[in-house]
């Protein structure tokens, strides 16, 4: 039976802190986390950063450096029962470190289960997340942890990773590798060391070993990655292309295509909260006031995922996806804010008309602040036609109601209030 070889990125994972590449603002000489490790007193922490920048490796190296018991859980496959099992073991092994990968995928109740052990010092928690912990980690847990931000690797750091990979492959395969061009490798890696090594491994494995030296060019990199995207982007499953197809299917009011692309993301291991966030954006950008309930449901979907977790959360995503796909569409809110921003960039900080300014002091009143302002609720229909834009923008139209029932009603209302001022 042939044993499958570990991926190059796993083989080259640093074993000692001195071998760690990147994040010098955290682990370089005199850096905050380096000092904590050297003092042998580390806090519970959240490591926040994009994929492939060394979050898991850093957690392992901290444990190795401090000679502490190290337990690993993945939020994708672990539940409260698994967390409690670790706590039981940790009570017999003082100073244990519990590393939870993708901690943002834990539901609120799962995160709650960590609080007591962290507070009592039964374990030191290291959580890794690609998402903003302010939104994804419950406040009581976040307040008990230090948050450290990890950055994408720089070009120089990616070059170090590449050189290590080349040296290892040359030694183990008995070949010579010549990196003629590295621009495509750098661009497709996006600061992700794992992607860099995945690409290198794919390219060298698909070349004839008798051809010496094996040359790496931009063209060869792009062709190889295009042909093997699922292997190159392990677990991502053409991440950006699929989310794009999903959004466009919902925008295009095709429920069958939308649910298919949702299923592709679910099966590909996409973060449910990432999908839910896209649905919230989509509800405002592509549906908007054509159906205001769409945004309410999308927000409810996001909140519900926090409460019930996975895998039941997929049903909530499906319901919301189908509702949004079936809703009338309008991008009028998106266009309105884009138009207004463009005008602000061109016209700068135009002064607020005097009648719209607050006048909390006598001097301000004497200068005309608030003069001639009319309080809408004092008038028939709670409306009085006064100017609310700066003088230089009088009559400017930013918002154009869409051609749907809801916004046609808005169009008629504005026409009845303002007459010809805004010519829709």
Wavefront OBJ file of the C-alpha trace (Angstrom):
o trace
v 0.000 0.000 0.000
v 1.423 3.381 -1.048
v 1.380 6.104 1.570
v 0.292 9.439 0.167
v 3.003 12.056 0.604
v 2.167 15.139 2.623
v 1.780 18.406 0.661
v 4.922 20.472 0.244
v 3.454 23.239 2.419
v 3.038 20.754 5.279
v 6.503 19.255 4.815
v 8.120 22.699 4.963
v 6.076 23.940 7.931
v 8.615 25.567 10.316
v 9.545 23.517 13.373
v 11.178 26.327 15.329
v 10.364 30.013 15.784
v 13.663 30.997 14.141
v 12.460 29.370 10.895
v 9.150 31.266 10.862
v 8.740 33.652 7.910
v 6.689 36.830 8.174
v 4.796 38.662 10.948
v 7.907 40.384 12.222
v 5.704 43.035 13.841
v 4.575 40.240 16.182
v 7.509 37.818 16.487
v 10.554 39.835 15.430
v 13.162 40.933 17.956
v 11.480 43.066 20.610
v 7.990 42.558 19.149
v 5.015 42.193 21.482
v 4.275 38.490 20.990
v 7.965 37.567 20.922
v 8.378 39.209 24.338
v 5.406 37.259 25.711
v 6.837 33.974 24.421
v 10.281 34.744 25.849
v 8.728 35.586 29.227
v 6.878 32.221 29.040
v 3.640 34.013 29.947
v 1.247 34.198 27.028
v -2.364 35.379 27.091
v -5.268 33.677 25.410
v -5.344 35.172 21.941
v -7.098 35.494 18.612
v -4.868 35.361 15.534
v -6.663 37.267 12.780
v -5.400 37.256 9.216
v -5.925 35.935 5.680
v -5.254 32.305 4.729
v -1.701 31.037 4.426
v 0.046 33.658 6.557
v 1.088 31.342 9.392
v -1.691 31.368 12.006
v -1.678 27.606 12.639
v 2.098 27.415 12.423
v 2.514 30.241 14.926
v 0.200 28.522 17.416
v 2.183 25.274 17.092
v 5.500 27.081 17.488
v 4.317 28.871 20.623
v 3.428 25.496 22.142
v 6.755 23.991 21.058
v 8.746 26.956 22.366
v 7.013 26.813 25.761
v 6.894 22.986 25.963
v 3.167 23.001 26.647
v 0.537 20.351 25.872
v -1.148 21.277 22.579
v -4.702 20.371 21.619
v -6.191 21.178 18.221
v -9.845 21.493 17.240
v -11.368 22.634 13.954
v -14.529 24.707 14.261
v -15.794 23.058 11.071
v -15.988 19.578 12.562
v -15.937 20.058 16.349
v -18.773 20.742 18.755
v -19.287 21.508 22.453
v -18.707 17.836 23.337
v -15.244 17.922 21.734
v -14.400 21.155 23.548
v -15.369 19.650 26.912
v -13.314 16.531 26.210
v -10.262 18.766 25.757
v -11.026 20.565 29.029
v -11.080 17.211 30.837
v -7.643 16.352 29.454
v -6.326 19.842 30.154
v -7.226 19.604 33.844
v -4.656 16.789 34.053
v -2.105 18.727 31.981
v -1.484 22.200 33.438
v -0.676 25.052 31.033
v -2.316 23.312 28.073
v -2.919 25.287 24.892
v -6.133 24.770 22.929
v -5.886 25.853 19.312
v -9.197 26.318 17.476
v -8.896 26.830 13.750
v -11.582 28.982 12.094
v -13.052 29.920 15.449
v -15.442 32.315 13.678
v -17.411 29.247 12.569
v -18.317 28.380 16.157
v -21.893 29.354 17.054
v -22.580 31.595 20.054
v -23.318 28.595 22.300
v -20.104 26.878 21.218
v -18.094 30.008 21.977
v -19.899 30.343 25.314
v -18.609 26.879 26.240
v -15.036 28.210 26.126
v -15.544 31.062 28.578
v -15.261 29.256 31.900
v -12.081 27.358 31.037
v -10.399 30.479 29.648
v -11.404 32.574 32.654
v -10.209 29.951 35.171
v -6.974 29.355 33.302
v -7.702 25.678 32.624
v -6.491 26.275 29.076
v -4.801 29.032 27.131
v -6.918 29.570 24.054
v -5.446 30.404 20.658
v -8.157 30.966 18.081
v -7.438 31.512 14.381
v -9.805 33.408 12.125
v -9.864 34.956 8.679
v -12.821 37.150 9.715
v -12.957 40.310 11.807
v -13.199 38.997 15.397
v -15.151 42.091 16.449
v -18.078 40.690 14.487
v -17.425 36.949 14.692
v -16.274 36.322 18.287
v -18.652 36.958 21.194
v -17.732 39.971 23.330
v -17.151 38.079 26.626
v -14.655 35.761 24.930
v -13.013 38.544 22.928
v -12.502 40.595 26.092
v -10.547 37.691 27.616
v -8.213 37.412 24.631
v -5.562 39.541 23.004
v -6.135 40.045 19.283
v -3.088 39.889 17.029
v -3.401 40.826 13.352
v -1.350 38.813 10.866
v -0.522 40.355 7.487
v -0.164 38.859 4.000
v 3.440 37.946 3.308
v 5.494 40.545 1.455
v 7.195 39.836 -1.847
v 10.519 39.397 -0.039
v 8.960 36.928 2.397
v 7.253 34.993 -0.405
v 10.644 34.831 -2.145
v 12.073 33.198 0.984
v 9.247 30.656 0.945
v 9.830 29.995 -2.759
v 13.562 29.519 -2.274
v 12.964 27.024 0.529
v 10.546 25.095 -1.655
v 12.926 25.045 -4.612
v 15.840 23.894 -2.437
v 13.783 21.066 -0.923
v 12.500 19.821 -4.294
v 15.964 19.958 -5.855
v 17.393 17.942 -2.972
v 14.653 15.307 -2.749
v 14.042 14.874 -6.510
v 17.639 15.244 -7.631
v 16.745 17.949 -10.146
v 17.647 21.531 -10.946
v 14.899 24.168 -10.890
v 15.400 27.535 -12.534
v 12.917 30.293 -11.631
v 13.093 32.348 -14.825
v 10.100 34.536 -13.877
v 8.262 34.795 -10.576
v 5.673 37.540 -11.219
v 2.807 35.079 -11.829
v 3.745 33.056 -8.740
v 3.686 36.203 -6.619
v 0.444 37.514 -8.115
v -1.524 34.267 -7.800
v -0.280 33.666 -4.249
v -1.723 36.952 -2.897
v 0.616 36.896 0.116
v -0.337 33.276 0.923
v 2.664 30.992 1.542
v 0.567 27.837 1.197
v -0.647 28.891 -2.255
v 2.918 29.680 -3.278
v 4.089 26.194 -2.333
v 0.998 24.513 -3.831
v 1.736 26.233 -7.126
v 5.426 25.281 -7.034
v 4.567 21.669 -6.257
v 2.023 21.460 -9.090
v 4.336 23.002 -11.651
v 7.302 20.767 -10.844
v 5.186 17.603 -10.613
v 3.800 18.128 -14.109
v 7.105 18.677 -15.884
v 9.236 15.938 -17.359
v 12.014 15.262 -14.879
v 14.443 14.488 -17.692
v 14.229 18.102 -18.837
v 17.035 19.869 -17.022
v 16.805 22.429 -15.634
v 13.073 22.637 -14.936
v 12.238 26.210 -15.857
v 9.455 28.174 -14.152
v 7.974 30.970 -16.269
v 4.906 33.185 -15.913
v 3.171 31.414 -18.795
v 3.829 27.976 -17.320
v 2.543 29.047 -13.884
v -0.716 30.475 -15.227
v -1.425 27.498 -17.506
v -0.751 24.961 -14.743
v -2.910 26.750 -12.180
v -5.777 27.222 -14.660
v -5.773 23.482 -15.388
v -5.540 22.427 -11.727
v -7.417 25.131 -9.818
v -9.062 22.684 -7.361
v -5.658 21.267 -6.386
v -3.973 24.652 -6.242
v -6.668 26.354 -4.172
v -7.351 23.462 -1.801
v -10.751 23.876 -0.152
v -11.424 27.147 -1.967
v -13.079 25.584 -5.025
v -12.556 28.572 -7.289
v -13.791 30.742 -4.451
v -14.233 34.043 -6.262
v -15.694 32.584 -9.454
v -18.344 30.621 -7.581
v -19.432 33.457 -5.305
v -19.633 35.640 -8.423
v -21.856 33.075 -10.169
v -24.010 32.842 -7.036
v -24.529 36.600 -6.752
v -25.258 36.997 -10.461
v -27.791 34.140 -10.346
v -29.689 35.774 -7.474
v -29.451 39.172 -9.186
v -30.727 37.545 -12.369
v -33.751 36.056 -10.524
v -32.791 32.426 -11.308
v -33.620 30.364 -8.198
v -32.339 27.058 -9.612
v -28.929 28.429 -10.552
v -28.696 30.329 -7.242
v -29.406 27.222 -5.161
v -26.944 25.187 -7.265
v -24.094 27.649 -6.661
v -25.053 27.775 -2.985
v -24.749 23.977 -2.849
v -21.336 24.189 -4.522
v -20.159 26.569 -1.820
v -21.633 24.456 0.986
v -20.004 21.280 -0.354
v -16.743 23.135 -1.014
v -16.466 24.157 2.637
v -17.119 27.879 2.157
v -17.601 29.860 5.364
v -21.393 30.161 5.903
v -21.026 33.630 7.367
v -19.204 34.784 4.248
v -22.215 33.643 2.187
v -24.628 35.320 4.613
v -22.726 38.604 4.421
v -22.908 38.506 0.644
v -26.683 37.990 0.890
v -27.008 41.071 3.120
v -25.022 43.167 0.641
v -26.995 41.740 -2.271
v -30.318 42.542 -0.591
v -29.365 46.222 -0.352
v -27.447 46.550 -3.612
v -29.636 44.579 -6.021
v -33.101 44.556 -4.412
v -33.207 47.606 -2.178
v -36.512 49.451 -1.965
v -38.107 47.233 -4.596
v -38.625 44.911 -1.603
v -37.336 46.319 1.723
v -38.172 43.024 3.456
v -35.278 41.418 1.587
v -32.731 43.256 3.741
v -34.623 42.307 6.909
v -34.611 38.634 5.952
v -30.932 38.706 4.953
v -30.030 40.237 8.325
v -32.166 37.654 10.106
v -30.334 34.962 8.148
v -26.959 36.283 9.321
v -28.114 36.473 12.952
v -29.667 32.997 12.828
v -26.402 31.451 11.629
v -24.726 32.812 14.764
v -27.382 31.141 16.908
v -27.786 27.705 15.345
v -24.450 27.069 13.647
v -23.823 24.329 11.103
v -25.078 22.185 9.335
v -28.658 23.409 9.957
v -27.588 26.881 8.895
v -27.512 25.730 5.277
v -31.335 25.607 5.324
v -31.496 29.243 6.432
v -29.099 30.208 3.651
v -31.233 28.292 1.147
v -34.460 29.986 2.259
v -32.899 33.440 2.042
v -31.271 32.724 -1.313
v -34.567 31.620 -2.848
v -36.428 34.607 -1.382
v -33.887 37.086 -2.757
v -33.833 35.373 -6.141
v -37.630 35.683 -6.286
v -37.735 39.349 -5.236
v -38.158 42.285 -7.643
v -34.821 43.958 -8.293
v -33.569 47.523 -8.023
v -30.081 49.004 -7.752
v -31.346 52.554 -7.208
v -29.873 52.830 -3.688
v -26.470 51.657 -4.938
v -26.559 54.136 -7.827
v -27.775 56.972 -5.595
v -24.922 56.687 -3.073
v -22.381 56.214 -5.903
v -23.654 59.346 -7.668
v -23.644 61.363 -4.453
v -20.098 60.252 -3.589
v -18.887 61.203 -7.046
v -20.402 64.676 -6.612
v -18.775 65.069 -3.190
v -15.379 64.189 -4.700
v -15.858 66.825 -7.428
v -17.370 69.640 -5.334
v -15.584 69.125 -2.016
v -16.905 70.263 1.365
v -19.716 72.630 0.400
v -21.037 74.649 3.356
v -24.232 73.553 5.085
v -26.991 76.136 4.395
v -27.487 78.416 7.402
v -31.125 77.428 7.896
v -30.103 73.755 8.371
v -27.448 74.454 11.008
v -27.996 73.984 14.730
v -27.998 77.137 16.839
v -27.207 76.101 20.428
v -25.739 79.526 21.367
v -26.995 83.115 21.176
v -24.070 84.104 18.936
v -24.942 81.399 16.421
v -28.547 82.612 16.321
v -27.322 86.160 15.709
v -25.249 84.849 12.785
v -28.362 83.362 11.213
v -27.889 79.712 12.179
v -31.257 77.941 11.944
v -33.070 81.049 10.617
v -35.985 80.313 8.285
v -35.863 76.571 8.988
v -39.389 75.177 8.897
v -40.275 72.115 10.997
v -42.020 69.673 8.637
v -44.397 68.304 11.270
v -45.941 71.752 11.754
v -47.373 71.665 8.232
v -50.115 69.841 6.349
v -49.025 66.314 5.447
v -45.861 66.761 7.524
v -44.144 68.418 4.583
v -42.946 71.893 3.623
v -40.857 72.527 0.471
v -37.603 74.094 1.613
v -34.087 73.561 0.220
v -31.952 70.891 1.908
v -28.967 70.759 -0.474
v -26.044 73.233 -0.544
v -26.727 76.252 -2.773
v -24.366 75.015 -5.513
v -26.281 71.726 -5.803
v -29.861 73.018 -5.885
v -32.060 70.685 -7.898
v -29.390 67.991 -8.289
v -30.866 64.505 -8.670
v -28.962 61.577 -7.162
v -31.800 59.104 -6.619
v -33.738 57.722 -9.573
v -36.577 55.396 -8.440
v -36.500 52.000 -10.147
v -39.182 50.563 -12.416
v -40.909 48.386 -9.840
v -44.181 48.715 -7.956
v -42.685 49.893 -4.671
v -40.432 52.531 -6.193
v -43.107 53.692 -8.638
v -45.110 54.576 -5.519
v -42.075 56.500 -4.233
v -41.756 58.275 -7.596
v -45.398 59.399 -7.450
v -45.048 60.565 -3.857
v -41.966 62.667 -4.611
v -43.715 64.151 -7.677
v -46.749 65.121 -5.577
v -44.517 66.724 -2.926
v -41.900 68.480 -5.045
v -43.635 69.020 -8.379
v -41.111 69.730 -11.133
v -38.146 70.246 -8.788
v -36.934 66.703 -9.339
v -37.814 65.632 -12.883
v -37.926 61.854 -12.725
l 1 2 3 4 5 6 7 8 9 10 11 12 13 14 15 16 17 18 19 20 21 22 23 24 25 26 27 28 29 30 31 32 33 34 35 36 37 38 39 40 41 42 43 44 45 46 47 48 49 50 51 52 53 54 55 56 57 58 59 60 61 62 63 64 65 66 67 68 69 70 71 72 73 74 75 76 77 78 79 80 81 82 83 84 85 86 87 88 89 90 91 92 93 94 95 96 97 98 99 100 101 102 103 104 105 106 107 108 109 110 111 112 113 114 115 116 117 118 119 120 121 122 123 124 125 126 127 128 129 130 131 132 133 134 135 136 137 138 139 140 141 142 143 144 145 146 147 148 149 150 151 152 153 154 155 156 157 158 159 160 161 162 163 164 165 166 167 168 169 170 171 172 173 174 175 176 177 178 179 180 181 182 183 184 185 186 187 188 189 190 191 192 193 194 195 196 197 198 199 200 201 202 203 204 205 206 207 208 209 210 211 212 213 214 215 216 217 218 219 220 221 222 223 224 225 226 227 228 229 230 231 232 233 234 235 236 237 238 239 240 241 242 243 244 245 246 247 248 249 250 251 252 253 254 255 256 257 258 259 260 261 262 263 264 265 266 267 268 269 270 271 272 273 274 275 276 277 278 279 280 281 282 283 284 285 286 287 288 289 290 291 292 293 294 295 296 297 298 299 300 301 302 303 304 305 306 307 308 309 310 311 312 313 314 315 316 317 318 319 320 321 322 323 324 325 326 327 328 329 330 331 332 333 334 335 336 337 338 339 340 341 342 343 344 345 346 347 348 349 350 351 352 353 354 355 356 357 358 359 360 361 362 363 364 365 366 367 368 369 370 371 372 373 374 375 376 377 378 379 380 381 382 383 384 385 386 387 388 389 390 391 392 393 394 395 396 397 398 399 400 401 402 403 404 405 406 407 408 409 410 411 412 413 414 415 416 417 418 419 420 421 422 423 424
